[in-house]
Amino acid sequence: MVEVAWIIPALPLATFLLIVAVARSAPRLAHALAIAGVGAACLASVAVLAEVVGGAHVERIMAWFRIGQTVFTVGWVVDPLSAAMLVIVTTVSLAVHVYSVGYMHGDAGYARYFAFLNLFTVAMLGIVLAPTLLQLFVFWELVGLCSYLLIGHWYRKPEAAAAAKKAFLVTRLGDLGFLVGILMLWTATGTFVLAEIEAKVAQHALAPGFLTLAMLLLFCGAIGKSAQFPLHVWLPDAMEGPTPVSALIHAATMVAAGVYMVARLFPLFEGAPTALLVVAYVGIFTAFFAATMGLVAHDVKRVLAYSTISQLGYMMAGLGVGSLAAGMFHLFTHAYFKALLFLAAGSIIHGAATQDLREMGGLRRVMPITAITFAVGGLALAGVPPFSGFFSKDEILASALHAGQPVLFAVGLATAVMTAFYVSRARLLAFWGAPRWSASAAGSPGGSRDHAGHGGSADGHDAHAAGAPHDAHGHGAPHESPPVMTAVLVALGIPAALGGLLLGPASGNWFAHFLAPLEKPLPFDLGLAASGTAAALLGLGLAWLMYGARVISPEALAARLRPLYVACFRKWWVDELYGFIAARTLLGLARALAWFDLEVVDGVVNAVGAATRALGRGVRRLQSGQLPAYGLAIYAGVVVIAALVMLGPR
């Protein structure tokens, strides 16, 4: 199967084309084709993984096109890293596709949604299999385009359209650095093939300073795609898209692309230790910074969005301290528990018609499956043993200590406390306590506070405009989601609960040995595990005291710490800073250039035109059409010439 691994992205690409060609007005056919394409790709990915576990490793390079004497190549690479990532992407994508059948039922753009979901999966699979930087960049940009199309699925909603543009433009800033870094490496090595570039780096063919700069520029692309500080601002706004899209983007595709890129180029980053250290510190700062915003968010999806930014920071920190296995292990566990959390949040929105935590409460009584699966995902995110996040998070913390980075370890531990707090806060506000939805709009026929500005789901889905029944997406009292959605939640709950244990210590760190056989796994440290568990339990305990037992008043604490609370709630004013920079710098520069264009460039052109017209008017007077005037002019010319001849030098 590894010899024809190109078929894995080709399968969903084929179904995407079929949906566009024949199923745009046939919703059931559209979702059947989409699920069939991704399902077949998933089976093929599992087959590839089985062969790679058995020792297979394939890299195929072939000519793509030629410019002069330069041949540009394309192909596919199958190794432990790409094989593991193929399975992660296709399984999460398949879960999202199946879940979307229930969640997006009755949507006016149903077929379009599934077509773009397929194309998004194709783009991510293309990144995973790319053996060259040029091919990787092509699919990298396709991921950005698909995210724009999916985040803006409800494009008639102004907030969704704005969020789509913001995601596209902000990630382009990072991609500019990414492109420059690619061109620098190509200029220095004469090739885009990763294996050939790695060989030259291993031979020290590139100057250290040059390589460091190139890798920092490449990391700019990861900062944009994986929403690292300071280009993290697009990801919370991306919650305006459908919740299944949020699950796919935040779990295994777009945001994972940056982490995967750093992992794929890890031999190059190892040749530039300064760049690797920058990756670590940017990652751990992002993890802490995003967690502070998750503490106070009221929108359940935005809490999870800040969590995604934070956990991606953890992954970058793991890679930055030199542990490929730790960073990718956390990417693996995070893919499943974060997909579970987002889809559980979508189940809440579907059943309760609100995504505001203040309008929930007591939902565990009417949504038991959603409540249990959300708890499983939350415990995995918090890092409570034996759930999956415990093992991958502690491996990153252990790698930081082993690399002699106690600051990274301390910040990571503090972030773990906040992580446990905000996910437990979200769970308690949504599922525990007295129901608050009885007095909210969720129990009325018109739906909840609709972010789209019309009666429909709080997620922006206009059930009436889509032709769905009046009880769609939470109309009426909160209720459990249909089996097609809850079955996916239960399925994702299994790897979220047991994935870390089964692939970590219970299997002798099989995942680490498989992914990075040359990297010596760190032994299980009971003291470190105890500190990580204590951090998680501290966060969970504080959340219970504030939102469960109500021993501590959240309102009183927020009032006492108001400056800090406001800073976290306002996202540390980063968006305002960007707005200020755009208004004062970019727009100011634009106004200056507009003045120069109108007054200087157009002024010169207009002056030349005016002078030409004046000359034309003057010459026109000489062309009177009267013969005596022409004779007089000839006589005058003869007189002038004769005078010049007579008075000139002899």
C-alpha positions as CSV (number, residue, x, y, z in Angstrom):
1,M,0.0,0.0,0.0
2,V,2.9,2.4,0.7
3,E,3.8,2.2,-3.0
4,V,0.5,3.8,-3.9
5,A,0.0,6.1,-0.9
6,W,-0.9,8.9,-3.2
7,I,-4.3,7.3,-3.4
8,I,-5.1,8.4,0.2
9,P,-5.6,12.1,-0.7
10,A,-6.9,11.1,-4.2
11,L,-10.0,9.3,-2.7
12,P,-11.5,12.3,-1.0
13,L,-10.4,14.5,-3.9
14,A,-12.4,12.3,-6.2
15,T,-15.5,12.5,-4.0
16,F,-15.1,16.3,-3.7
17,L,-15.2,16.5,-7.5
18,L,-18.2,14.2,-7.7
19,I,-20.1,16.3,-5.1
20,V,-19.4,19.5,-7.1
21,A,-20.4,17.8,-10.4
22,V,-23.5,15.8,-9.5
23,A,-24.5,16.1,-5.9
24,R,-24.9,19.9,-5.3
25,S,-28.7,19.5,-5.1
26,A,-28.7,16.0,-3.5
27,P,-27.8,16.4,0.2
28,R,-28.0,12.7,1.0
29,L,-25.8,11.8,-2.0
30,A,-23.4,14.5,-1.0
31,H,-22.8,13.3,2.5
32,A,-22.7,9.7,1.4
33,L,-20.0,10.4,-1.2
34,A,-18.0,12.6,1.3
35,I,-18.1,9.9,4.0
36,A,-17.2,7.2,1.5
37,G,-14.2,9.1,0.3
38,V,-12.8,9.9,3.7
39,G,-13.7,6.4,5.0
40,A,-11.8,4.7,2.2
41,A,-8.9,7.1,2.9
42,C,-9.0,6.1,6.5
43,L,-8.9,2.4,5.7
44,A,-6.0,3.0,3.3
45,S,-4.1,5.0,6.0
46,V,-4.5,2.1,8.5
47,A,-3.1,-0.3,5.9
48,V,-0.2,2.1,5.3
49,L,0.5,2.3,9.1
50,A,0.5,-1.4,9.4
51,E,3.1,-1.7,6.6
52,V,5.3,1.0,8.1
53,V,5.1,-0.8,11.5
54,G,6.4,-3.8,9.6
55,G,9.4,-1.8,8.4
56,A,8.2,-0.3,5.1
57,H,9.6,3.1,4.2
58,V,9.0,4.7,0.8
59,E,10.0,8.0,-0.8
60,R,9.0,8.6,-4.5
61,I,10.1,11.7,-6.4
62,M,9.1,12.4,-10.0
63,A,9.4,15.4,-12.3
64,W,6.5,17.9,-12.1
65,F,7.5,20.7,-14.5
66,R,10.6,22.3,-15.9
67,I,11.7,26.0,-16.1
68,G,14.9,26.3,-18.1
69,Q,17.3,23.8,-16.6
70,T,15.5,23.6,-13.3
71,V,13.2,20.6,-12.8
72,F,10.6,20.9,-10.1
73,T,9.5,17.6,-8.5
74,V,6.5,16.1,-6.7
75,G,5.9,12.8,-5.0
76,W,5.1,11.2,-1.6
77,V,7.0,10.1,1.4
78,V,5.8,7.4,3.8
79,D,7.7,6.9,7.1
80,P,6.6,6.6,10.7
81,L,5.9,10.3,11.1
82,S,3.7,10.6,8.0
83,A,2.0,7.2,8.6
84,A,1.0,8.1,12.1
85,M,-0.3,11.5,10.9
86,L,-2.3,10.0,8.1
87,V,-4.3,7.9,10.6
88,I,-4.8,10.8,12.9
89,V,-6.1,13.1,10.1
90,T,-8.4,10.5,8.5
91,T,-9.9,9.1,11.7
92,V,-10.7,12.6,13.1
93,S,-12.0,13.7,9.7
94,L,-14.2,10.6,9.4
95,A,-15.7,11.3,12.8
96,V,-16.4,14.9,11.9
97,H,-18.0,13.9,8.6
98,V,-20.4,11.4,10.3
99,Y,-21.2,13.8,13.1
100,S,-22.0,16.5,10.6
101,V,-24.8,14.4,9.1
102,G,-26.8,15.1,12.2
103,Y,-25.5,18.5,13.1
104,M,-25.8,20.1,9.7
105,H,-29.1,18.5,8.8
106,G,-31.3,20.9,6.9
107,D,-28.6,23.4,6.2
108,A,-29.0,25.4,3.0
109,G,-25.3,24.8,2.0
110,Y,-25.3,21.1,3.0
111,A,-23.6,19.7,-0.1
112,R,-21.2,22.7,-0.4
113,Y,-20.2,22.1,3.3
114,F,-19.4,18.4,2.7
115,A,-17.5,19.2,-0.5
116,F,-15.3,21.7,1.2
117,L,-14.8,19.3,4.2
118,N,-13.5,16.7,1.7
119,L,-11.2,19.3,0.1
120,F,-9.9,20.3,3.5
121,T,-9.0,16.7,4.3
122,V,-7.2,16.4,0.9
123,A,-5.1,19.5,1.6
124,M,-4.0,18.2,5.0
125,L,-3.2,14.8,3.6
126,G,-1.2,16.5,0.9
127,I,0.9,18.3,3.6
128,V,1.5,15.0,5.4
129,L,2.7,13.1,2.3
130,A,4.8,16.0,0.7
131,P,8.5,15.1,0.3
132,T,9.4,18.6,-1.1
133,L,9.1,22.1,0.3
134,L,7.4,23.3,-2.8
135,Q,4.7,20.6,-2.7
136,L,4.2,21.2,1.0
137,F,3.7,24.9,0.4
138,V,1.1,24.3,-2.3
139,F,-1.0,22.1,0.0
140,W,-0.2,24.5,2.9
141,E,-1.9,27.3,1.0
142,L,-4.8,25.0,0.0
143,V,-5.4,24.4,3.8
144,G,-5.6,28.2,4.3
145,L,-8.1,28.5,1.4
146,C,-10.3,25.7,2.7
147,S,-10.3,27.1,6.2
148,Y,-11.5,30.4,4.7
149,L,-14.3,28.6,2.9
150,L,-15.4,26.6,5.9
151,I,-15.1,29.3,8.6
152,G,-17.2,31.5,6.4
153,H,-19.7,28.7,5.6
154,W,-22.6,31.0,6.8
155,Y,-21.2,33.8,4.8
156,R,-24.4,35.9,5.0
157,K,-23.6,36.3,8.7
158,P,-21.3,39.3,9.0
159,E,-19.3,37.9,11.9
160,A,-18.6,34.6,10.0
161,A,-17.5,36.5,6.9
162,A,-15.2,38.7,8.9
163,A,-13.8,35.7,10.8
164,A,-13.0,33.9,7.6
165,K,-11.2,37.0,6.2
166,K,-9.3,37.4,9.4
167,A,-8.1,33.8,9.5
168,F,-7.0,34.0,5.8
169,L,-5.2,37.3,6.2
170,V,-3.5,36.7,9.5
171,T,-2.2,33.3,8.4
172,R,-0.9,34.9,5.2
173,L,1.5,37.0,7.4
174,G,3.1,33.9,8.7
175,D,3.1,32.3,5.2
176,L,5.1,35.2,3.8
177,G,7.9,34.3,6.1
178,F,7.4,30.6,5.3
179,L,7.8,31.3,1.6
180,V,10.9,33.4,2.0
181,G,12.5,30.7,4.2
182,I,11.7,28.1,1.5
183,L,13.3,30.3,-1.2
184,M,16.4,30.8,1.0
185,L,16.9,27.1,1.4
186,W,16.3,26.5,-2.4
187,T,18.8,29.3,-3.3
188,A,21.4,27.8,-1.0
189,T,20.9,24.1,-1.8
190,G,19.4,24.2,-5.4
191,T,16.6,21.8,-4.4
192,F,13.2,21.7,-2.7
193,V,13.5,18.0,-1.8
194,L,13.6,17.7,2.0
195,A,15.9,14.7,2.1
196,E,18.5,16.4,-0.1
197,I,18.3,19.6,2.0
198,E,18.7,17.5,5.2
199,A,21.7,15.8,3.7
200,K,23.4,19.2,3.0
201,V,22.6,20.4,6.5
202,A,24.1,17.2,8.0
203,Q,27.2,18.0,5.9
204,H,27.3,21.5,7.4
205,A,27.0,22.9,3.8
206,L,25.0,25.9,5.1
207,A,26.4,28.7,7.3
208,P,24.9,28.5,10.8
209,G,23.6,32.1,10.7
210,F,21.9,31.5,7.4
211,L,20.3,28.3,8.5
212,T,19.1,29.9,11.7
213,L,17.4,32.7,9.8
214,A,15.9,30.3,7.3
215,M,14.4,28.1,10.0
216,L,13.0,31.1,11.9
217,L,11.3,32.2,8.7
218,L,9.9,28.7,8.2
219,F,8.7,28.8,11.8
220,C,6.7,32.0,11.0
221,G,4.5,29.8,8.9
222,A,3.9,27.5,11.9
223,I,3.2,30.5,14.0
224,G,0.4,31.5,11.7
225,K,-1.1,28.1,11.0
226,S,-0.8,26.8,14.5
227,A,-2.0,30.1,16.1
228,Q,1.1,30.9,18.1
229,F,1.7,34.3,19.6
230,P,1.4,36.9,18.2
231,L,-0.6,35.4,15.2
232,H,-3.0,33.6,17.4
233,V,-5.8,36.2,17.0
234,W,-7.6,34.5,14.2
235,L,-8.4,31.2,15.9
236,P,-11.0,32.4,18.6
237,D,-12.9,34.2,15.9
238,A,-12.9,31.1,13.7
239,M,-15.6,29.8,16.2
240,E,-18.1,31.6,13.9
241,G,-17.9,28.6,11.6
242,P,-19.9,25.4,12.2
243,T,-18.8,23.5,15.3
244,P,-17.8,20.3,13.3
245,V,-15.5,22.6,11.3
246,S,-14.0,23.9,14.5
247,A,-13.4,20.3,15.6
248,L,-11.6,19.5,12.4
249,I,-9.5,22.7,12.3
250,H,-8.6,22.6,15.9
251,A,-7.9,18.9,16.3
252,A,-6.1,17.3,13.3
253,T,-5.9,19.6,10.3
254,M,-5.0,23.3,10.0
255,V,-3.6,24.0,13.5
256,A,-1.8,20.7,13.5
257,A,-0.1,21.6,10.2
258,G,2.3,24.0,11.8
259,V,3.3,21.4,14.5
260,Y,3.7,18.7,11.8
261,M,5.8,21.0,9.6
262,V,8.2,21.6,12.5
263,A,8.3,17.9,13.2
264,R,8.9,17.1,9.5
265,L,11.7,19.6,9.3
266,F,13.1,18.6,12.7
267,P,16.5,17.6,11.3
268,L,16.9,21.1,9.9
269,F,15.8,22.7,13.2
270,E,18.3,20.5,15.0
271,G,21.0,22.1,12.9
272,A,19.9,25.5,14.1
273,P,19.7,25.2,17.9
274,T,18.9,28.9,18.4
275,A,15.8,28.6,16.2
276,L,14.8,25.5,18.1
277,L,15.0,27.4,21.4
278,V,12.9,30.1,19.9
279,V,10.3,27.5,19.0
280,A,10.3,26.3,22.6
281,Y,9.9,29.7,24.2
282,V,7.3,30.9,21.8
283,G,5.4,27.7,22.4
284,I,5.5,27.9,26.2
285,F,4.6,31.6,26.3
286,T,1.7,30.9,24.0
287,A,0.5,28.1,26.2
288,F,0.4,30.3,29.3
289,F,-0.9,33.4,27.5
290,A,-3.8,31.6,25.9
291,A,-4.7,29.8,29.1
292,T,-5.3,33.1,30.9
293,M,-7.9,34.0,28.4
294,G,-9.7,30.7,28.7
295,L,-10.2,31.3,32.4
296,V,-12.8,34.0,31.8
297,A,-14.5,33.2,28.5
298,H,-18.2,32.6,28.5
299,D,-18.6,31.1,25.1
300,V,-18.1,27.3,25.4
301,K,-16.4,27.1,21.9
302,R,-14.1,30.0,22.7
303,V,-13.0,28.3,25.9
304,L,-12.0,25.4,23.8
305,A,-10.4,27.6,21.2
306,Y,-8.1,29.2,23.8
307,S,-7.4,25.7,25.0
308,T,-6.3,24.7,21.5
309,I,-3.9,27.6,21.2
310,S,-2.5,26.7,24.6
311,Q,-2.1,23.0,23.8
312,L,-0.4,23.8,20.5
313,G,2.0,25.9,22.5
314,Y,2.8,22.8,24.6
315,M,3.5,20.8,21.4
316,M,5.8,23.5,20.2
317,A,7.6,23.5,23.5
318,G,8.1,19.8,23.4
319,L,9.6,20.0,19.9
320,G,11.6,23.0,20.9
321,V,13.4,21.2,23.8
322,G,14.5,18.6,21.3
323,S,11.9,15.8,21.8
324,L,10.1,14.9,18.5
325,A,8.4,12.1,20.3
326,A,6.9,14.2,23.1
327,G,5.6,16.9,20.8
328,M,4.0,14.5,18.4
329,F,2.6,12.3,21.2
330,H,0.8,15.3,22.5
331,L,-0.5,16.1,19.0
332,F,-1.8,12.5,18.8
333,T,-3.7,12.6,22.2
334,H,-4.9,16.2,21.6
335,A,-6.4,15.3,18.3
336,Y,-8.8,12.9,19.8
337,F,-9.7,14.6,23.1
338,K,-10.0,18.0,21.5
339,A,-12.2,16.7,18.7
340,L,-14.3,15.0,21.4
341,L,-14.6,18.3,23.4
342,F,-15.6,20.4,20.3
343,L,-18.1,17.8,19.1
344,A,-19.5,17.6,22.6
345,A,-19.8,21.4,22.6
346,G,-21.6,21.1,19.3
347,S,-24.0,18.6,20.9
348,I,-24.7,21.1,23.6
349,I,-25.4,23.8,21.0
350,H,-27.5,21.5,19.0
351,G,-29.6,20.4,22.0
352,A,-29.7,23.6,24.1
353,A,-29.5,26.2,21.3
354,T,-26.9,28.3,23.1
355,Q,-23.2,28.4,23.4
356,D,-23.1,30.9,26.3
357,L,-22.2,29.0,29.5
358,R,-24.3,31.5,31.5
359,E,-27.4,30.2,29.8
360,M,-26.8,26.5,30.6
361,G,-26.7,24.6,33.9
362,G,-28.1,21.2,34.8
363,L,-27.8,19.8,31.3
364,R,-26.4,16.5,32.5
365,R,-30.0,15.5,33.4
366,V,-31.2,15.9,29.8
367,M,-28.0,15.3,27.9
368,P,-26.3,12.4,29.8
369,I,-24.2,11.0,26.9
370,T,-22.9,14.5,26.0
371,A,-22.2,15.2,29.7
372,I,-20.1,12.0,30.2
373,T,-18.2,12.3,27.0
374,F,-17.4,16.0,27.7
375,A,-16.1,15.0,31.1
376,V,-13.9,12.3,29.5
377,G,-12.4,14.9,27.1
378,G,-12.1,17.5,29.9
379,L,-10.2,15.0,32.2
380,A,-7.9,14.2,29.3
381,L,-7.2,17.9,28.6
382,A,-6.7,18.5,32.3
383,G,-4.0,15.8,32.4
384,V,-5.6,13.6,35.0
385,P,-4.3,10.0,35.0
386,P,-5.0,7.6,33.4
387,F,-6.6,9.8,30.7
388,S,-4.5,10.4,27.5
389,G,-3.5,14.0,28.1
390,F,-1.7,13.0,31.3
391,F,0.9,11.0,29.6
392,S,1.6,13.3,26.7
393,K,1.6,16.5,28.8
394,D,4.0,15.0,31.4
395,E,6.3,13.8,28.7
396,I,6.7,17.4,27.5
397,L,7.3,18.6,31.1
398,A,9.9,15.8,31.6
399,S,11.6,16.7,28.3
400,A,11.9,20.3,29.4
401,L,13.5,19.3,32.7
402,H,15.8,16.9,30.9
403,A,16.9,19.6,28.4
404,G,17.9,21.9,31.3
405,Q,15.0,24.3,30.9
406,P,13.4,24.7,34.4
407,V,11.6,27.9,33.3
408,L,9.8,26.0,30.6
409,F,8.9,23.3,33.1
410,A,7.6,25.9,35.7
411,V,5.5,27.8,33.2
412,G,4.2,24.5,31.8
413,L,3.1,23.4,35.2
414,A,1.4,26.7,35.9
415,T,-0.4,26.4,32.6
416,A,-1.6,22.9,33.6
417,V,-3.3,24.4,36.7
418,M,-5.2,26.9,34.5
419,T,-6.0,24.3,31.9
420,A,-7.7,22.0,34.5
421,F,-9.5,25.0,36.0
422,Y,-11.1,26.4,32.8
423,V,-12.2,23.1,31.4
424,S,-13.7,22.1,34.7
425,R,-15.3,25.5,34.9
426,A,-16.9,25.0,31.5
427,R,-18.2,21.5,32.5
428,L,-19.6,22.7,35.8
429,L,-21.4,25.7,34.3
430,A,-22.8,23.6,31.5
431,F,-23.9,20.4,33.2
432,W,-24.1,21.0,36.9
433,G,-26.0,23.3,39.2
434,A,-29.5,24.6,38.7
435,P,-30.8,24.9,35.1
436,R,-30.5,28.4,33.8
437,W,-31.9,27.6,30.4
438,S,-35.5,27.7,31.6
439,A,-35.4,31.4,31.8
440,S,-33.3,31.8,28.7
441,A,-34.2,31.9,25.0
442,A,-33.3,28.2,24.7
443,G,-36.7,27.1,25.8
444,S,-38.5,29.4,23.4
445,P,-39.6,28.6,19.9
446,G,-37.4,31.3,18.5
447,G,-34.1,29.8,19.6
448,S,-31.4,31.3,21.8
449,R,-29.2,34.4,21.6
450,D,-28.4,33.8,18.0
451,H,-25.0,35.1,17.0
452,A,-26.3,35.2,13.4
453,G,-29.1,37.6,14.3
454,H,-31.9,35.4,13.4
455,G,-33.9,32.5,14.9
456,G,-31.8,29.4,14.6
457,S,-29.0,27.8,16.4
458,A,-26.6,29.8,18.5
459,D,-23.9,28.4,16.2
460,G,-25.2,30.5,13.4
461,H,-27.3,28.0,11.6
462,D,-30.5,29.5,10.4
463,A,-32.9,26.5,10.6
464,H,-35.8,28.4,9.0
465,A,-33.8,29.7,6.1
466,A,-32.4,26.2,5.5
467,G,-35.8,24.7,5.4
468,A,-35.3,22.6,8.5
469,P,-38.2,21.8,10.9
470,H,-38.9,24.2,13.7
471,D,-37.5,21.9,16.3
472,A,-34.1,21.7,14.6
473,H,-31.0,22.8,16.5
474,G,-32.3,23.2,19.9
475,H,-35.8,24.7,19.3
476,G,-37.8,23.8,22.4
477,A,-36.4,22.5,25.7
478,P,-32.8,21.1,25.7
479,H,-32.5,17.5,24.7
480,E,-29.9,14.9,23.9
481,S,-28.5,14.9,20.3
482,P,-29.4,12.2,17.8
483,P,-27.6,8.9,17.8
484,V,-25.5,9.8,14.7
485,M,-23.9,12.5,16.8
486,T,-23.7,10.8,20.2
487,A,-22.2,7.6,18.6
488,V,-19.3,9.7,17.4
489,L,-18.8,11.2,20.8
490,V,-18.6,7.7,22.4
491,A,-16.2,6.5,19.7
492,L,-13.8,9.4,20.2
493,G,-14.1,8.9,24.0
494,I,-12.2,5.7,23.7
495,P,-8.8,7.1,22.4
496,A,-9.3,10.2,24.5
497,A,-9.5,8.0,27.7
498,L,-7.0,5.2,26.8
499,G,-4.9,6.4,23.9
500,G,-2.1,7.8,26.1
501,L,-1.9,4.8,28.4
502,L,-2.0,2.2,25.6
503,L,0.7,3.9,23.4
504,G,2.8,5.2,26.4
505,P,3.9,3.3,29.5
506,A,1.6,0.3,29.1
507,S,3.2,-0.5,25.7
508,G,6.8,0.4,26.8
509,N,6.5,3.8,25.1
510,W,5.7,2.2,21.7
511,F,4.7,5.5,20.1
512,A,8.0,7.1,21.0
513,H,10.0,4.1,19.8
514,F,8.0,4.0,16.6
515,L,8.2,7.7,15.8
516,A,11.7,8.5,16.9
517,P,13.7,5.3,17.3
518,L,17.0,7.3,17.7
519,E,15.5,9.4,20.5
520,K,16.0,7.7,23.9
521,P,12.7,7.8,25.8
522,L,12.7,9.2,29.2
523,P,11.9,6.8,32.1
524,F,8.7,7.3,33.9
525,D,9.3,9.7,36.8
526,L,6.9,9.2,39.7
527,G,7.8,12.6,41.3
528,L,7.2,14.4,38.0
529,A,3.9,12.6,37.4
530,A,2.8,13.5,40.9
531,S,3.6,17.2,40.3
532,G,1.6,17.1,37.1
533,T,-1.3,15.4,38.7
534,A,-1.2,17.8,41.6
535,A,-1.4,20.7,39.2
536,A,-4.4,19.2,37.5
537,L,-6.2,18.4,40.8
538,L,-5.5,21.9,42.0
539,G,-7.2,23.4,39.0
540,L,-10.1,21.0,39.2
541,G,-10.4,21.7,42.9
542,L,-10.4,25.5,42.5
543,A,-13.1,25.2,39.8
544,W,-15.3,23.0,42.1
545,L,-14.9,25.4,45.0
546,M,-16.0,28.3,42.8
547,Y,-18.6,26.8,40.4
548,G,-19.6,23.6,42.1
549,A,-19.7,24.0,45.9
550,R,-19.8,27.9,45.6
551,V,-17.5,28.2,48.5
552,I,-15.6,31.0,46.7
553,S,-17.6,33.6,44.8
554,P,-16.4,34.0,41.2
555,E,-18.0,37.4,41.1
556,A,-16.3,38.6,44.2
557,L,-12.9,37.3,43.1
558,A,-13.3,38.9,39.7
559,A,-14.2,42.2,41.4
560,R,-11.1,42.0,43.7
561,L,-8.8,41.2,40.7
562,R,-10.7,43.4,38.3
563,P,-7.7,44.8,36.4
564,L,-6.3,41.2,35.8
565,Y,-9.8,39.9,35.0
566,V,-10.5,42.7,32.5
567,A,-7.1,42.1,30.8
568,C,-7.8,38.4,30.4
569,F,-11.4,39.1,29.2
570,R,-10.2,41.7,26.7
571,K,-7.6,39.2,25.4
572,W,-4.8,41.5,26.7
573,W,-5.9,44.0,24.0
574,V,-3.9,42.2,21.3
575,D,-6.7,42.7,18.8
576,E,-7.0,46.4,19.7
577,L,-3.2,46.7,19.2
578,Y,-3.5,45.2,15.7
579,G,-6.4,47.5,15.0
580,F,-4.3,50.5,16.2
581,I,-1.3,49.4,14.0
582,A,-3.6,48.9,11.0
583,A,-5.3,52.2,11.5
584,R,-2.3,54.3,12.3
585,T,0.4,52.6,10.3
586,L,-1.0,50.6,7.4
587,L,-4.0,52.9,6.8
588,G,-1.8,55.9,7.3
589,L,0.7,54.6,4.8
590,A,-2.2,53.8,2.5
591,R,-3.5,57.4,2.8
592,A,0.0,58.8,2.1
593,L,0.4,56.7,-0.9
594,A,-3.0,57.7,-2.1
595,W,-2.1,61.4,-1.8
596,F,1.2,60.8,-3.7
597,D,-0.7,58.9,-6.4
598,L,-3.4,61.6,-6.7
599,E,-1.3,64.7,-6.2
600,V,2.2,63.8,-7.6
601,V,1.7,61.0,-10.1
602,D,-1.6,62.2,-11.4
603,G,-0.5,65.8,-11.1
604,V,2.5,65.2,-13.4
605,V,0.3,63.4,-15.9
606,N,-2.3,66.2,-15.8
607,A,0.4,68.8,-16.2
608,V,1.8,67.1,-19.3
609,G,-1.7,66.9,-20.7
610,A,-2.4,70.6,-19.9
611,A,0.9,71.7,-21.6
612,T,0.1,69.6,-24.6
613,R,-3.4,71.1,-24.9
614,A,-1.9,74.7,-24.6
615,L,0.7,73.9,-27.3
616,G,-2.1,72.6,-29.5
617,R,-4.2,75.7,-29.1
618,G,-1.1,77.9,-30.0
619,V,-0.3,75.8,-33.1
620,R,-3.9,75.8,-34.1
621,R,-3.9,79.6,-34.5
622,L,-1.2,79.3,-37.1
623,Q,-3.4,77.1,-39.2
624,S,-5.9,79.8,-40.3
625,G,-6.5,78.5,-43.8
626,Q,-6.0,82.0,-45.3
627,L,-3.4,82.1,-48.2
628,P,-2.4,85.8,-47.7
629,A,-1.5,84.9,-44.1
630,Y,0.6,82.0,-45.2
631,G,2.3,84.2,-47.8
632,L,3.1,86.8,-45.1
633,A,4.5,84.1,-42.9
634,I,6.8,82.9,-45.7
635,Y,7.9,86.4,-46.5
636,A,8.7,87.1,-42.8
637,G,10.7,83.8,-42.6
638,V,12.7,84.8,-45.7
639,V,13.4,88.2,-44.2
640,V,14.6,86.6,-40.9
641,I,16.9,84.2,-42.7
642,A,18.4,87.0,-44.9
643,A,19.0,89.1,-41.9
644,L,20.8,86.2,-40.1
645,V,23.0,85.6,-43.2
646,M,23.9,89.3,-43.6
647,L,24.6,89.9,-39.9
648,G,26.4,86.6,-39.3
649,P,30.2,86.1,-39.2
650,R,32.0,86.3,-42.6
